[in-house]
Each structure stands twice: as structure tokens, then as C-alpha cells.
Amino acid sequence: MGRSKIKLKNPKNLNEKIIDLFSSESIQRFSRMAFLFFIMVPLACSGTHKESKNHSKMEKYRSIAAAKYQGNVQYLFNESRSQVICLQSSKPTGLKPHPELDFFIYDISEESTLFEDSLINAKVSWINNSQVQVEFIPEIISEDGELSKLGYIYDVNMMQKLPIEPQK
């Protein structure tokens, strides 16, 4: 078998192109591109993994709330956004004039339900980063002018119900 020969039109141009390919300027361009590809791309991808893990933790409480309440759910976060109250309140009707309130407190980082309650004619809110106030409506005003709030405070750190202190 015979070998086929490739004839180049201008062999001097080929030598110049080969020399140009290995010049310091070309090597610097290549090293910059290699840096961007091999260093920056893995860094960008590692952040995406953490974000998707946090995103899945955030979505877990939503799926639990949707399964429990199957309706319009509200989410109230504490100051640090580490815990959330998932609640559903029914609208008053002729048959049920007092709205029903169902809620649970969910710890996002631990992925666990801390507390759950179901009440009639009440409201719930965060009063600080670790305490939830549950008030029954109506509040009672005593003869001496004290406003007696009926309900309790739930402390998520102590995992305990505390009484609401009367206000003057």
C-alpha cells in the first residue's frame, strides 16, 4: 500500500502558526480559560447543591401543611426564619359562626413538627424568635381596667405552654 502525501501550499505559514500557537500570549489565554473552567465551574455548582438542599427543606413544611389542611394555608416565619407557623383559618358561616384555627409549628432545620393545636375563635402570632402567642377572642376587660387575654404562649425552646400575663 502506498502512503498518501498531504501537500501544503505554504509550509512557511504552517511553521509560523505552530510557533504562534506556543507563544507566551497564547499560553496565557489558555491558562486563563483553564482557570475559569476548572476552578470557577465547580465552585458555581457547589453553591447550587446547598441551595437545592435548603430549598427541599423549605418545601417539606409546605407539603405537610398541604396534606393536613388541603386548603388555603398561611405561613408565619419567626425572625430568624428557622421555624414557621403553618396555619389555616376557616371562614365563619351561618352554621359555624366562629372561625376554626388549625396550626402547627415546624422547625425547618430539624425538619420536625414542634407543636400542633386546633382552636375556635383564636389568633396566633410570633411575639419573638422562640415564642408563639395564641389568643382566644374575645378578650375580657375586668372592672379595674386590666385587659385579660385568654390563651397561652408556647415557647419552642422549652417545648411548653406558658400563661399570658395580664396587661394594664
N, C-alpha and C positions, 0 to 999 in steps of 0.2 A: 504494500500500500504506500501510496505517496503522501507526503505531507503537503498540506496546502499552506501557502505563504500569504501573509497579510502584508500588503504593501501600503505604506503610509505616504501620504502626499508630501508632508513636510516633516521629516524626522526632527529637525531643529525645534519646531514648535512643541513637539511632544516632550522633549527634554526640558524645555523651559516650563511647561505645565507641571511636570513631575517635580522640578525644583521649586516651583511656586507653591505646590501642594504641601511641601515640607518646610516652608518658610516659617519664621517665628510668628508672623502675623496670623497665618492660618492655624497654627498650633494653639495660639491664644484664643482664637474664635472657637476652635473645637473644645478647648478646656472649659470655656465659659458655658457652652451648650451642655457639656457633660455634667458640669456642676449643677446647672438648672435641672437637668433631667434626673440625675441620680440622687441629688440631695433634696431639692425642693418638692418633687412629686411625692416621695414617701412621707415627708412632713405634712403635706396637704392632706394626704389620705388618712394619716393617723388621727387628725382632728375630726374627720368625718366619722370615724368609728366611735369616738367618745360621744359626739353629738347624737348619733343614732341610738346609742345605748341610753343616754339621758332621755331622748325622745320616747323610747319604748317604755321607760319608767313613767314618764308623764302620761302616756296613753293608757297605762294599765288602770289607773283610778277611773278614767273615763269609761272604759269598758265595763268595769264593775258597777259603776253608777247606772249605766245604760241597762245592764241586766237586772239590777234591783228595781229601778224606778220606771223604766220603759216610757219615759216622757220628757218633759222639759226640765232639765237638771241645771242648777246653778252651781258655780264653783267659787268659793271664797278662800283665797290663799292667806296664810299668815305673812308677817313682814318679811321673813327670810325665804318664803316660797318653798319651804321644806315640807310643809303639811298643808292639806286642803280640806275644807268642809265641802262635801258634795251634798246638796240638798234639793228637795222637791217639795213644793208647797202647792196644795190643791186650791182651787178657787171655790169660794163659798157658793152654795146653791140653795134652792128652796128646801131640799131635803137635808142638806148638811150646811147650816148657816155659818159654822165655824171652820175655818180652813185647817186642813191637816198638814203637819210639817214632818217630813221624814228626812233624816240626815245621818251621815257618818263622817267621822274624821279619819283621814287617810294620811299616813306617813309615806311620803314619796321615796325617800332614800331607803327606808326599811321595807318598802312595798308591803305594808300591812295596815289593816284597819285597826285604829286605836279605840274607837268608841262609836256606838250607834244608838240612836233613840228615835222614837216616833211620838209626836205630841199633837195636841189640838190647840189651836189658837195661841201660837207662840212664835217667837222670832229668835234667830241665832246669829251671833257675830263674834269676830275675834276682838278681844279687848287688849291683848298684847301678843307677843310671839308664841306664847305657850298656854294661853288661857282663852277658853271659849265661854261666852256668856249666853245662857239660854233663859229668855224671859217669857213668862206667861202673860198674856194680855187678858183682862185689863190689870193695870197696876192699881194699888189701893193707896189712897191718901188718908192718913189717920187724923184724929182730932187735933193733935199737936202739930200738924203740918208736915210730918215725915212722909216721904214717898216710899211706900213699901213695894219693892219689886218682888214679884213672885217668880221663882225659878231657881237656877243654880249656876255656878261657874264650874266648868270642867277643866282641870289642869292636866294637860297632856304629859307633862314630865312626871307628876306624881300619880297619874292614872286614877284620879279621884275627883268626886263631886264635892264642891265647897259651897257653903251658903252665900247668897248675895247679901252684902252689908247694906243696911238701910241708909238712904241719902236724906239730907236735910235741905 
